[in-house]
């Protein structure tokens, strides 16, 4: 009989000896941060945005630009916008931005977007939301010459609308004849 009690107590002894998970998640999170070669204020500050709403807004804005759909552009952007691009900066009302992009688009016939990838992130404190788009823009100029540019757009959203657009580009070198 004593042996059977000992067998019943064995699982309890093993459970008592098992280490417990730490209740202090902040301490655990700090211990999980790798020793990065560079230091920044908020490492690992971003997580994937799985709602897809911001991604849809960003993609619809780009599609509206491709089709020069000013109504679609107005829906995607906030009332005022900050736009940083190669060689310039715009900060103002959406109506001015649409006028500026419409004038630019008149010199681009048959504009087509070749989307490569996108990513939507939100800060861990939920205060910042960004979508990044990678794509190639192709068109024919007024003289009939084909041209293209590789672009990366970082779009900041607030309340489901784009408030900031940072555009980075890489022009392709045309082959010499």
Secondary structure in CASP SS format (residue, H / E / C, confidence):
PFRMAT SS
TARGET T0000
AUTHOR 0000-0000-0000
METHOD secondary structure of the structure
MODEL  1
X C 1.00
X H 1.00
X H 1.00
X H 1.00
X H 1.00
X H 1.00
X H 1.00
X H 1.00
X H 1.00
X H 1.00
X H 1.00
X H 1.00
X H 1.00
X H 1.00
X H 1.00
X H 1.00
X H 1.00
X C 1.00
X C 1.00
X C 1.00
X C 1.00
X C 1.00
X C 1.00
X C 1.00
X H 1.00
X H 1.00
X H 1.00
X H 1.00
X H 1.00
X H 1.00
X H 1.00
X H 1.00
X C 1.00
X C 1.00
X C 1.00
X C 1.00
X C 1.00
X C 1.00
X C 1.00
X C 1.00
X C 1.00
X C 1.00
X C 1.00
X C 1.00
X C 1.00
X E 1.00
X E 1.00
X E 1.00
X C 1.00
X C 1.00
X C 1.00
X C 1.00
X H 1.00
X H 1.00
X H 1.00
X H 1.00
X H 1.00
X H 1.00
X H 1.00
X H 1.00
X H 1.00
X H 1.00
X H 1.00
X H 1.00
X H 1.00
X H 1.00
X H 1.00
X C 1.00
X C 1.00
X H 1.00
X H 1.00
X H 1.00
X H 1.00
X H 1.00
X H 1.00
X H 1.00
X E 1.00
X E 1.00
X E 1.00
X E 1.00
X E 1.00
X E 1.00
X E 1.00
X E 1.00
X E 1.00
X C 1.00
X C 1.00
X E 1.00
X E 1.00
X E 1.00
X E 1.00
X E 1.00
X E 1.00
X H 1.00
X H 1.00
X H 1.00
X H 1.00
X H 1.00
X H 1.00
X H 1.00
X H 1.00
X H 1.00
X H 1.00
X H 1.00
X H 1.00
X C 1.00
X C 1.00
X C 1.00
X E 1.00
X E 1.00
X E 1.00
X E 1.00
X E 1.00
X E 1.00
X E 1.00
X E 1.00
X E 1.00
X E 1.00
X E 1.00
X E 1.00
X E 1.00
X E 1.00
X E 1.00
X C 1.00
X C 1.00
X C 1.00
X C 1.00
X C 1.00
X E 1.00
X E 1.00
X E 1.00
X E 1.00
X E 1.00
X E 1.00
X E 1.00
X E 1.00
X E 1.00
X E 1.00
X E 1.00
X E 1.00
X C 1.00
X C 1.00
X C 1.00
X C 1.00
X C 1.00
X E 1.00
X E 1.00
X E 1.00
X E 1.00
X E 1.00
X E 1.00
X E 1.00
X E 1.00
X E 1.00
X E 1.00
X E 1.00
X E 1.00
X E 1.00
X C 1.00
X C 1.00
X E 1.00
X E 1.00
X E 1.00
X E 1.00
X E 1.00
X E 1.00
X E 1.00
X E 1.00
X E 1.00
X E 1.00
X E 1.00
X C 1.00
X C 1.00
X C 1.00
X C 1.00
X C 1.00
X C 1.00
END
